[in-house]
Amino acid sequence: MTNIEIDDGIYNVLEARAEEKDFDETDEYIQYLLEQIVEKIKREKQNAEYTEEEEKKVKNRLKDLGYMD
């Protein structure tokens, strides 16, 4: 596990929010938030990647439209 430093002002906001959301510990809430962010990044990355066939189709279409040689 890695430890990180969080600005006191940010931590205070997260601490208050953790209490509002019924988390027992602020660290649990921060872990939850980070997991949500990582999942979003993974989904975005997965959606952004083209298969070779899809990329080939896009390139052919751009060639047909005169945007590529």
N, C-alpha and C positions, 0 to 999 in steps of 0.2 A: 504494500500500500504506500502511496505517496502522500506526503503532507504538503499543503499549499497555504500560503498566507492570503487572507482576505481582509480588505480594508474594514476597519471597525464600523464605518457607516453602512457599508453594504451588508456586513454580517448582522447588524442590528435589524435591518429591514428583513433579512432572511429569517432571523430568529423570531420576529413578530409574526411573519407569515407562517412559519412552521407551527407556531402555537395555534393560529387561526385554523390551520388545516389538520389539527389534531395529531401532529407528529410528536413522538416522545422526545426526540432529540433534534436539534437544528442540523447536526451532521447528517442525520437520516434524510431530512428534507433536501439538503444540498446534494446528496448522492442521488436522490430521486430526480431532481432537476437536471443534473448532469446526464443521467441515463436517458431522460427524455430528449435532450439535445443530441446525444450520440445517435439515438434511433432516427431522429429527423435527418441528421447528416447522412446516415446510411441510406435512407429512403431517397434523398435528393441525389446521392451519388448513383444509386441503382437506376433511377429514372433518367439520369443524364448520360448513361453509357449506352452506346449503340452496339448492336452486333455487327460483325463484318458485313453481313448481307444488307442490313439496314443502312450502314454507311455507304456501301456500294450503290444502293438505290438512290440515296440522296445525292451522291456525286454525279451519277448518271443524269439525274433530273436537273441538276445545276448546269451540266454540260448541255443538255437539251435546250435549256432556257438561255444559253449563251453566257452564263456567268463564269464558266470555267473552260479552259482549253483541254 
